[in-house]
Amino acid sequence: MLDLSMLIHKNELLFASLHNQHLLKKAPCKKVVSDLCGLQSQFANNPKYALRIRGSDFDEKHWKEGLVKTWTLRGTLHVILEKELGLFLSAQGLPEEWHNAWGLEAGRLRYWVDFIMEQISEGVCRREAIKEQCREKGISAEEEGKVFHGWGGVLYEMSRRGLIAYQCGTAKEFVPCENIQWLESDEARAILLRRYFQAFGPASIEDCVYFTGYKRRDISALMSRFEISSQSVSLEGKDYFYIGTLPSAGDIPPCVYLAGFDQLVMGYRDRSRIMEEQFKPAVTTNSGIVHPTILLKGRLQAKWKKDGKRLVITPFTALSSGDKQMISETGENLFAGEIQEISFQREFDGIPR
């Protein structure tokens, strides 16, 4: 029989998500990055915006300190703490052998790996500069295509093994990685599962599968083996799990800006807590790009783009003058001194009516 005391209202679910993801009260940037299991970084500015929104100590010049960028959850690029590189790489699992999908003969693979490490250790860190050095060293066009493949290539394999990582920011620069603390893969995954249900909970098991890329049966096995104790609440017949104390219900902020690929959006397969299904085409493109969005009165109702000193807002539906003023004031506060104009475009025309 269902314990009625464990039922939760949809607004309470959203409030808990906003609270746990530091969208109600800011926290130090490094804590934000760690708590949220990194920040997705297909586009280099998204982590910066996520920390601008959430970070109590955000600074435009120094936000990148102590952070690196590499492939982690779901095989996607994330900004993580440099000191936690071993945790995320261990959770991914260290391949026993170098991946041969790039088709380089073993001896030549080792040769170019050693040469690239030598260049980076000597301060040649930009991807294009490394490529130029390889050309001077006599790399063939075929080898170059495999080493510097657009989907990662040998540089990806080096990152997977913790030899190198990207620096944060827009420049494609690498740093050598040292003193990585490796963990047993299941132990590392268990740590990330705990973090997930602490920061993203209440969340369903399906949400966790979506975010981590782990299989449902593996999640259950890990939670049992490592004695990860969670509590649950129910909404509309569906169970949601969390670790820690469920935040007391409170007021949903009237306007919250979210970064592109924001963890509040990426953290759940079922995004009904923040958006209507009809708005999915406005939030996510067919190619999987997740736009920077605006949570207005608890629902995603617009997307935004910073274009130089101009902030461009594209509503999903018609907005009242009061809503536009609220969005403008929040944007001005978020980008204080950096924008001179806020403009509203016509409503997004790709939404089913």
MIGUVEX-253337 format. One record per residue: x, y, z of N, C-alpha, C in turn. Coordinates in steps of 0.1 Angstrom, whole numbers, plus 2048, in hexadecimal, padded with zeros to 3 digits. Example, Ala and Ser with C-alpha at 12.3 -4.5 7.8 and 13.67 -1.06 7.14 Angstrom:
2
   nc1   nc2   nc3   cac1   cac2   cac3   cc1   cc2   cc3
   884   7C7   84E    87B    7D3    84E   884   7DF   84E
   880   7EA   847    889    7F5    847   881   800   84F
***
This chain:
353
   nc1   nc2   nc3   cac1   cac2   cac3   cc1   cc2   cc3
   809   7F4   800    800    800    800   809   80C   800
   805   816   7F8    80D    823    7F7   80C   82B   803
   817   82F   809    817    838    814   814   846   80F
   809   84B   813    805    858    80E   80E   864   812
   815   862   81D    81E    86C    821   82A   86E   818
   82C   864   80F    837    865    805   833   86A   7F8
   827   86E   7F6    822    875    7EA   829   883   7E9
   82C   887   7DC    832    894    7DA   82A   89B   7CF
   829   8A8   7D0    823    8B0    7C6   82D   8B4   7BC
   829   8B7   7AF    832    8BA    7A5   83A   8C7   7A8
   834   8D1   7AE    83C    8DD    7B2   847   8D9   7BC
   844   8D0   7C5    84E    8CC    7CF   85A   8C5   7C8
   856   8BD   7BE    861    8B6    7B7   86A   8C0   7B0
   864   8CA   7AA    86C    8D4    7A3   874   8DC   7AD
   86E   8E0   7B8    875    8E8    7C3   881   8E0   7C7
   880   8D3   7CA    88B    8CB    7CE   896   8CB   7C4
   892   8CA   7B7    89C    8CA    7AC   8A4   8D7   7AC
   89D   8E2   7AC    8A3    8EF    7AC   8AC   8F1   7B8
   8A8   8EC   7C4    8B0    8EE    7D0   8BD   8E5   7CF
   8BB   8D9   7CB    8C7    8D0    7CB   8D1   8D3   7C0
   8CC   8DA   7B6    8D5    8DE    7AB   8DA   8EC   7AC
   8D9   8F2   7B8    8DF    8FF    7BB   8D9   90A   7B3
   8CC   909   7AF    8C5    913    7A8   8BC   91C   7B1
   8BB   919   7BD    8B4    921    7C7   8BE   929   7CF
   8C9   923   7D3    8D4    92A    7DA   8E1   926   7D4
   8E9   92F   7D1    8F6    92D    7CA   900   926   7D4
   909   91F   7CE    914    918    7D5   921   91A   7CF
   92C   918   7D5    939    919    7CF   93A   911   7C2
   940   917   7B8    941    910    7AB   946   902   7AB
   950   8FF   7B2    956    8F2    7B2   94C   8E8   7B8
   944   8EC   7C2    93A    8E4    7C8   92F   8E1   7BE
   92B   8EB   7B7    921    8E9    7AC   925   8DF   7A2
   931   8E0   79D    937    8D7    793   937   8C9   798
   93B   8C7   7A5    93C    8BA    7AB   92F   8B4   7AD
   926   8BC   7B3    918    8B7    7B7   911   8B2   7AB
   912   8BA   7A0    90A    8B7    794   911   8AD   78A
   91B   8A6   78F    922    89C    787   928   8A2   77A
   92D   8AF   77C    932    8B6    770   928   8BE   769
   92C   8C5   75F    924    8CE    757   926   8CB   748
   91B   8C7   741    91D    8C3    733   923   8CE   72B
   92C   8CB   722    934    8D5    71C   936   8D3   70D
   92C   8D0   705    92E    8CF    6F7   931   8DD   6F1
   92B   8E7   6F8    92E    8F5    6F4   935   8FB   700
   940   901   6FE    94A    905    709   944   90F   713
   93B   917   70E    935    922    717   92A   91D   720
   924   911   71D    919    90C    726   91D   90A   734
   929   904   737    92D    902    745   92F   910   74C
   934   919   745    936    927    74B   929   92D   74E
   91F   92B   746    911    931    749   90B   929   754
   90D   91C   755    907    914    760   90D   919   76D
   91A   91C   76D    920    921    77A   91D   92F   77D
   91B   937   772    917    945    775   909   945   77C
   900   93C   777    8F3    93B    77D   8F3   935   78B
   8FC   92C   78E    8FC    924    79B   907   928   7A4
   912   92D   79F    91E    92F    7A8   91E   93B   7B0
   920   939   7BD    921    945    7C6   92E   94C   7C5
   938   946   7C0    945    94C    7BE   949   94D   7B0
   940   94D   7A7    943    94E    798   94A   95A   795
   955   958   78D    95D    963    788   960   961   77A
   95E   96A   771    960    969    763   96E   965   75F
   977   96A   766    986    967    763   98B   95A   769
   985   956   774    98B    94B    77C   982   93E   77D
   977   93E   777    96D    933    779   973   926   775
   97D   926   76B    982    919    766   98D   913   76F
   991   91A   779    99C    914    781   998   907   788
   9A0   8FD   787    99E    8F1    78E   994   8E8   786
   990   8EC   77A    987    8E4    772   98E   8DF   765
   98A   8D4   760    98E    8CF    753   982   8CA   74C
   984   8C7   73F    978    8C2    736   97D   8B5   730
   974   8AB   731    977    89E    72B   96A   896   729
   96B   88A   722    95F    882    720   95B   87A   72C
   94F   87B   731    94B    874    73D   93E   86D   73B
   934   871   743    927    86B    742   921   86B   734
   91C   85F   730    915    85D    723   91F   860   718
   92C   860   71B    936    862    711   936   870   70B
   931   87A   713    930    888    70F   93A   890   716
   93E   89C   710    947    8A5    717   941   8AC   723
   948   8AB   72E    944    8B2    73A   950   8BA   740
   94D   8C5   746    956    8CC    74F   955   8C6   75D
   960   8C1   762    961    8BB    76F   96C   8C1   777
   96D   8BE   784    978    8C2    78C   984   8BA   788
   990   8C1   787    99C    8BA    783   99F   8AF   78D
   99D   8B1   79A    9A0    8A8    7A4   997   89C   7A4
   98B   89D   79C    982    891    79C   983   88A   78E
   98D   88D   787    98F    887    779   98F   878   77B
   997   873   785    998    864    787   98A   85E   78A
   982   865   791    974    860    794   96C   85E   787
   96C   867   77F    964    866    773   96A   85D   768
   977   85D   767    97D    853    75E   97B   845   763
   97C   843   770    97B    836    775   96C   831   773
   963   83A   775    955    836    772   952   832   764
   959   839   75B    958    836    74D   95E   828   74A
   969   825   751    970    818    750   97C   81A   747
   987   816   74B    994    817    744   995   80C   73A
   995   80E   72D    996    804    723   9A3   7FC   725
   9A3   7EF   724    9AF    7E7    726   9B9   7EA   71A
   9B4   7EC   70E    9BD    7EE    703   9B8   7FB   6FC
   9C2   801   6F5    9BE    80D    6ED   9B4   809   6E3
   9AA   812   6E2    99F    80F    6D8   9A4   810   6CA
   9A1   806   6C2    9A7    805    6B5   99E   80A   6AA
   993   810   6AE    989    815    6A4   98F   820   69B
   999   826   69F    99F    831    697   9A9   82B   68D
   9AC   81E   68E    9B3    818    683   9C2   81A   682
   9C8   820   68D    9D6    822    68D   9DE   815   691
   9E8   812   68A    9F1    807    68D   9F7   80A   69B
   9F8   7FF   6A3    9FC    801    6B1   A08   809   6B3
   A13   806   6AC    A1F    80D    6AD   A1E   81C   6AA
   A16   81F   6A0    A14    82D    69C   A0B   834   6A6
   A02   82D   6AC    9F9    833    6B6   A02   837   6C2
   A0A   82E   6C7    A13    831    6D2   A1C   83D   6CF
   A21   83D   6C3    A2A    848    6BF   A23   855   6C0
   A17   857   6BB    A11    864    6BB   A0C   868   6C8
   A08   85E   6D0    A04    861    6DE   A10   867   6E6
   A1B   860   6E5    A27    865    6EC   A2B   873   6E7
   A2A   875   6DA    A2E    882    6D4   A24   88D   6D9
   A17   88A   6D9    A0D    894    6DD   A0F   897   6EC
   A12   88D   6F4    A15    890    703   A21   899   704
   A2B   896   6FC    A37    89E    6FD   A34   8AD   6FA
   A2C   8AF   6EF    A28    8BD    6EB   A21   8C4   6F6
   A17   8BD   6FC    A0E    8C3    706   A17   8C7   713
   A20   8BE   716    A29    8C0    722   A32   8CC   720
   A35   8CF   713    A3D    8DA    710   A35   8E7   70D
   A28   8E6   70F    A20    8F2    70E   A19   8F4   701
   A1A   8EB   6F8    A12    8EC    6EC   A05   8E5   6EE
   9FB   8ED   6F2    9EF    8E8    6F8   9E2   8E9   6EE
   9E3   8F2   6E5    9D7    8F4    6DC   9D6   8E9   6D2
   9CA   8E4   6D0    9C8    8D9    6C7   9CF   8DB   6B9
   9CC   8E7   6B3    9D2    8EA    6A6   9E1   8EB   6A6
   9E6   8F0   6B1    9F5    8F1    6B2   9FB   8E3   6B3
   9F5   8DA   6BB    9F9    8CD    6BC   9F9   8C6   6AE
   9EE   8C8   6A7    9EC    8C3    699   9F8   8C8   690
   9FB   8D5   691    A06    8DA    689   A13   8D4   68C
   A16   8D1   699    A22    8CB    69D   A23   8BD   697
   A17   8B6   697    A17    8A8    692   A1A   8A8   683
   A15   8B3   67C    A17    8B4    66E   A26   8B6   66B
   A2C   8BE   673    A3B    8C0    672   A43   8B4   675
   A3D   8AB   67D    A43    89F    681   A41   894   676
   A38   897   66C    A36    88E    661   A2A   885   662
   A20   889   669    A14    881    66A   A0D   881   65C
   A08   876   658    A01    875    64B   9F3   87A   64C
   9ED   87E   641    9DF    882    641   9D6   878   647
   9D8   86B   644    9D0    861    649   9D1   860   659
   9DE   860   65D    9E0    85F    66C   9DA   86C   673
   9DC   877   66D    9D6    884    673   9C7   883   675
   9C1   87D   66B    9B2    87C    66C   9AE   872   677
   9B6   869   67B    9B3    860    685   9B7   865   693
   9C2   86C   694    9C7    872    6A0   9BE   87E   6A4
   9BA   886   69B    9B2    892    69D   9A4   891   698
   99E   885   699    991    882    693   987   88B   69A
   97D   890   693    973    899    698   96B   894   6A4
   96A   886   6A5    962    880    6B0   96C   87C   6BB
   978   881   6BB    981    87E    6C6   98E   879   6C2
   98E   86E   6BA    99A    868    6B5   9A3   863   6C1
   9B0   864   6BE    9BA    85F    6C8   9BA   869   6D4
   9B7   876   6D2    9B6    87F    6DD   9AC   87B   6E7
   9A1   875   6E2    996    870    6EA   99C   864   6F3
   9A3   85B   6EC    9A9    84F    6F3   9B2   854   6FE
   9BA   85E   6FB    9C3    863    705   9BC   869   711
   9B1   870   70E    9A9    876    719   9A2   86B   721
   99D   860   71B    997    855    722   9A1   84F   72C
   9AD   84F   729    9B7    849    732   9BE   853   73C
   9B9   85F   73B    9BD    869    745   9CB   86E   742
   9D0   86D   736    9DC    873    732   9DB   882   730
   9D0   886   72A    9CD    895    727   9BF   898   72A
   9BB   8A4   72B    9AE    8A9    72C   9AD   8B7   725
   9A1   8BB   721    9A0    8C8    71C   9A0   8D2   727
   9A6   8DE   724    9A4    8E9    72D   995   8EE   72B
   990   8F5   735    982    8FB    733   983   907   72B
   978   90B   725    978    917    71D   976   914   70E
   977   91E   706    974    91D    6F8   980   918   6F0
   98C   91A   6F5    998    916    6ED   999   906   6EF
   99D   900   6E4    99F    8F1    6E5   9AD   8EF   6E9
   9AF   8EF   6F6    9BC    8ED    6FC   9BD   8E1   706
   9C8   8DA   706    9C9    8CF    70F   9D3   8D2   71A
   9D1   8CA   725    9DA    8CA    730   9DE   8BC   733
   9EB   8BA   737    9EE    8AC    73B   9E8   8A9   749
   9E5   89D   74B    9DE    899    758   9E8   890   760
   9E9   894   76D    9F2    88D    776   9EB   889   783
   9F1   87F   789    9EC    87B    797   9DD   877   797
   9D9   870   78D    9CB    86C    78D   9C8   861   797
   9BE   863   79F    9BA    859    7A9   9B0   84F   7A3
   9B4   844   79E    9AB    83A    798   9A3   832   7A3
   997   82F   79F    98E    827    7A8   989   81B   7A1
   985   811   7A8    97E    806    7A2   971   80B   79B
   96E   807   78F    964    80D    787   956   80D   78E
   952   802   794    946    802    79B   945   80B   7A7
   950   80D   7AE    951    816    7B9   94F   824   7B4
   955   828   7A9    954    835    7A3   945   838   79F
   93F   82E   799    931    82F    794   928   831   7A0
   92B   82A   7AB    922    82B    7B7   923   839   7BD
   92F   83F   7BD    930    84D    7C1   928   856   7B9
   928   854   7AC    920    85D    7A3   911   85B   7A4
   90D   84E   7A7    8FF    84C    7AA   8FA   853   7B6
   903   853   7C1    8FF    85A    7CD   8FD   869   7C9
   907   86E   7C2    906    87C    7BF   8F9   87F   7B6
   8F6   876   7AD    8EB    879    7A5   8DE   87A   7AD
   8DC   870   7B6    8CF    870    7BD   8CF   87B   7C8
   8DB   880   7CC    8DB    88C    7D5   8D8   899   7CE
   8DE   89B   7C2    8DC    8A8    7BB   8D1   8A8   7B1
   8CD   89C   7AB    8C3    89C    7A2   8B6   896   7A7
   8B7   890   7B3    8AB    88A    7B9   8A1   895   7BE
   895   891   7BF    88F    884    7BC   88F   882   7AD
   893   876   7A9    894    872    79B   891   863   79A
   88B   860   78F    888    852    78C   894   84A   788
   894   83D   789    89F    835    784   8A1   837   775
   896   839   76E    897    83C    75F   89F   849   75D
   89C   853   765    8A4    85F    764   8B3   85D   766
   8B6   855   770    8C4    851    773   8CA   84A   768
   8C3   841   762    8C8    839    756   8CC   843   74B
   8C2   84D   749    8C4    857    73E   8D0   85F   741
   8D2   864   74D    8DD    86D    750   8EB   867   750
   8EB   85B   757    8F8    855    758   8FD   84C   74C
   8F3   847   745    8F6    83D    73B   8F8   82F   740
   8F6   82D   74D    8F7    820    753   8EA   818   750
   8EB   80B   750    8E0    802    74F   8D8   801   75C
   8CB   800   75A    8C2    7FF    766   8C7   7F4   770
   8CA   7E9   76B    8CE    7DE    774   8DB   7E1   77A
   8E4   7E8   774    8F1    7EB    77A   8EF   7F5   785
   8E6   7FF   783    8E3    809    78D   8DD   802   79A
   8D4   7F9   798    8CE    7F1    7A3   8D9   7E9   7AB
   8E2   7E3   7A3    8EC    7DA    7A9   8F6   7E3   7B0
   8FA   7EE   7AB    904    7F7    7B2   8FE   7FD   7BF
   8F1   801   7BE    8EB    807    7CA   8EA   7FC   7D5
   8E8   7F0   7D1    8E7    7E5    7DB   8F5   7E2   7E0
   8FF   7E0   7D7    90D    7DC    7DB   913   7E7   7E4
   911   7F3   7E1    918    7FE    7E9   90E   804   7F3
   903   7FE   7F6    8FA    802    800   8F6   810   7FF
   8F2   814   7F3    8EE    822    7F1   8DF   823   7F5
   8DD   829   800    8CF    829    805   8C8   836   800
   8BC   834   7FA    8B5    83F    7F5   8A7   83F   7FB
   8A0   84A   7FA    892    84B    7FE   88A   84E   7F1
   87D   84C   7F2    875    84E    7E6   868   856   7E9
   863   85C   7DF    856    863    7DF   84F   85F   7D2
   842   861   7D2    83A    85D    7C7   832   869   7C1
   832   869   7B4    82A    874    7AD   823   86D   7A1
   816   86E   7A2    80D    868    797   811   859   794
   813   852   79F    816    844    79D   824   840   79A
   82D   84A   799    83B    847    796   844   84A   7A1
   84E   842   7A4    857    843    7AF   864   84B   7AB
   867   854   7B4    873    85C    7B3   87C   85B   7BF
   889   85A   7BD    892    856    7C8   89B   862   7CA
   8A0   863   7D7    8A9    86E    7DB   8B1   869   7E7
   8BC   870   7E9    8C5    86E    7F4   8C7   87B   7FC
   8C6   87A   809    8C7    886    811   8B9   88A   815
   8B8   897   819    8AB    89C    81E   8A4   8A3   812
   897   8A0   811    88F    8A6    807   88C   8B4   80B
   890   8BE   802    88E    8CC    806   880   8CF   809
   87D   8D8   813    870    8DC    815   86A   8E4   80A
   85D   8E2   807    857    8E9    7FC   859   8F9   7FE
   85B   8FF   7F3    85C    90E    7F3   857   914   7E6
   85A   921   7E5    855    928    7D9   85F   925   7CD
   859   922   7C1    861    921    7B5   865   92E   7B0
   872   931   7AD    876    93E    7A8   86E   942   79C
   86A   94E   79A    862    952    78E   86A   951   781
   877   952   782    87F    952    775   88D   94D   778
   891   942   771    89E    93C    773   8A4   93A   765
   8B0   93F   762    8B7    93C    756   8BF   92F   757
   8BF   927   74D    8C6    91B    74D   8D0   91B   741
   8DB   914   743    8E5    913    739   8E1   909   72E
   8E8   90A   722    8E6    8FF    719   8EB   8F2   71E
   8E4   8E7   71B    8E7    8DA    721   8E7   8DB   730
   8DF   8E3   736    8DE    8E4    744   8DB   8D7   74B
   8E1   8D5   757    8DF    8C8    75E   8D1   8C7   763
   8C9   8D2   764    8BB    8D1    768   8B3   8CB   75D
   8B8   8CD   751    8B1    8C7    745   8B7   8B9   742
   8C4   8B8   742    8CA    8AB    73F   8C9   8A0   749
   8C5   8A4   755    8C5    89A    760   8B9   891   760
   8AF   892   757    8A3    88A    758   89F   886   74A
   89B   879   749    895    875    73C   887   87B   73B
   87F   87B   746    872    881    747   874   890   74C
   872   899   743    874    8A7    746   867   8AE   749
   85D   8A7   74C    84F    8AD    74F   850   8B6   75B
   859   8B4   764    85A    8BD    770   85D   8CC   76C
   863   8CE   760    867    8DB    75C   861   8E0   74E
   85B   8D6   746    857    8DB    739   84B   8D2   734
   844   8D8   72B    83A    8D1    724   840   8CA   718
   83B   8BE   714    840    8B7    709   840   8BE   6FC
   836   8C7   6FA    835    8CE    6EE   840   8D8   6EB
   847   8DC   6F6    852    8E5    6F5   860   8DE   6F3
   860   8D1   6F2    86C    8CA    6F0   874   8CF   6E3
   86D   8D1   6D8    874    8D6    6CC   87B   8E3   6CE
   876   8EB   6D7    87C    8F8    6D9   888   8F7   6E3
   888   8ED   6EB    893    8EB    6F5   89F   8E3   6EF
   89B   8D9   6E7    8A5    8CF    6E2   8A4   8CE   6D3
   8AE   8D0   6CC    8AE    8CF    6BD   8AE   8C0   6B9
   8AC   8BE   6AC    8AC    8B0    6A7   8BA   8A9   6A8
   8C4   8B2   6A8    8D2    8AC    6AA   8D6   8AB   6B8
   8CD   8AE   6C2    8D0    8AC    6D0   8D6   8B8   6D7
   8D6   8C4   6D1    8DB    8D0    6D8   8D0   8D4   6E1
   8D4   8D7   6EE    8CB    8DC    6F8   8CE   8EA   6FA
   8C4   8F3   6F7    8C6    901    6F8   8C6   907   706
   8CD   912   708    8CB    91A    715   8BC   91E   716
   8B6   91C   721    8A8    91E    722   8A5   927   72F
   898   92A   730    893    932    73B   887   92B   742
   889   929   74F    87E    922    757   876   92E   75C
   86A   930   757    861    93B    75B   855   935   762
   854   939   76F    849    934    778   849   924   778
   855   91F   778    857    910    779   855   908   76D
   854   90F   761    853    907    754   85D   90E   74A
   863   905   742    86B    90B    737   862   911   72D
   864   91F   72B    85C    926    722   863   92F   718
   870   92E   718    878    937    70F   886   931   70E
   88D   935   703    89C    932    703   8A3   940   701
   8B0   940   704    8B7    94C    704   8C5   94A   6FD
   8CA   955   6F8    8D8    954    6F2   8DF   961   6F4
   8EB   961   6F9    8F3    96D    6FB   8FB   96F   6EE
   8F9   97A   6E8    8FF    97E    6DB   907   98B   6DD
   914   989   6E1    91B    995    6E5   915   99C   6F1
   911   9A9   6EF    90B    9B0    6FA   8FC   9B0   6F9
   8F7   9A7   6F1    8E8    9A6    6EF   8E3   999   6F4
   8D8   999   6FB    8D2    98D    700   8C5   98B   6F8
   8C4   980   6F1    8B9    97D    6E8   8B0   972   6EF
   8A3   975   6F0    89A    96C    6F7   890   967   6EC
   88E   95A   6EB    884    954    6E2   879   94D   6EA
   86D   953   6EC    863    94C    6F4   85D   940   6EC
   858   936   6F4    851    92B    6EE   843   92E   6EB
   83D   937   6F3    82F    93C    6F0   82F   94B   6F3
   824   951   6F1    823    95F    6F4   825   962   702
   82D   96C   706    82F    970    714   828   97D   717
   824   97F   723    81F    98B    728   82A   996   729
   826   9A2   72A    830    9AD    72C   837   9AB   739
   82F   9A6   743    835    9A4    750   840   998   750
   83D   98E   748    846    983    747   853   988   740
   851   990   736    85D    995    72E   865   99E   737
   85F   9A6   740    866    9AE    749   86E   9A6   753
   868   99B   758    86F    992    761   87B   98C   75B
   879   987   74F    884    980    748   890   98A   745
   88C   996   741    896    9A1    73F   89E   9A4   74C
   897   9A6   756    89D    9AA    763   8A6   99F   768
   8A2   992   767    8AA    987    76B   8B7   986   762
   8B5   988   755    8C0    988    74C   8CA   993   74F
   8C5   99F   752    8CE    9AA    755   8D6   9A8   762
   8D0   9A2   76B    8D7    99E    778   8E1   993   776
   8DE   98A   76D    8E7    97F    76B   8F3   983   763
   8F1   98C   759    8FC    991    751   8FF   99F   754
   900   9A3   760    901    9B1    765   90D   9B7   75E
   90B   9C2   757    915    9CA    750   91A   9C4   743
   915   9B8   73F    91A    9B2    733   910   9B3   727
   904   9B7   72A    8FA    9B9    71F   8F5   9C7   71E
   8F2   9CB   712    8ED    9D8    710   8DF   9D8   70A
   8DB   9CC   705    8CD    9CB    6FF   8C8   9BD   702
   8BB   9BD   704    8B3    9B0    705   8A8   9B1   6FB
   8A8   9A7   6F2    89D    9A7    6E8   895   99A   6E8
   888   99B   6E5    880    990    6E5   87C   98D   6D6
   87F   981   6D2    87B    97D    6C4   86D   978   6C4
   868   975   6B8    85B    96E    6B7   85B   961   6BD
   850   95C   6C1    84F    94F    6C7   855   944   6BE
   85B   93A   6C4    861    92F    6BD   856   928   6B5
   858   926   6A8    84E    921    69F   84E   912   69C
   856   90B   6A4    857    8FD    6A2   84F   8F4   6AC
   846   8FB   6B3    83E    8F4    6BE   831   8F0   6B8
   82D   8E3   6BA    820    8DF    6B6   815   8E7   6BD
   80B   8EC   6B6    801    8F4    6BC   7F4   8EC   6BD
***
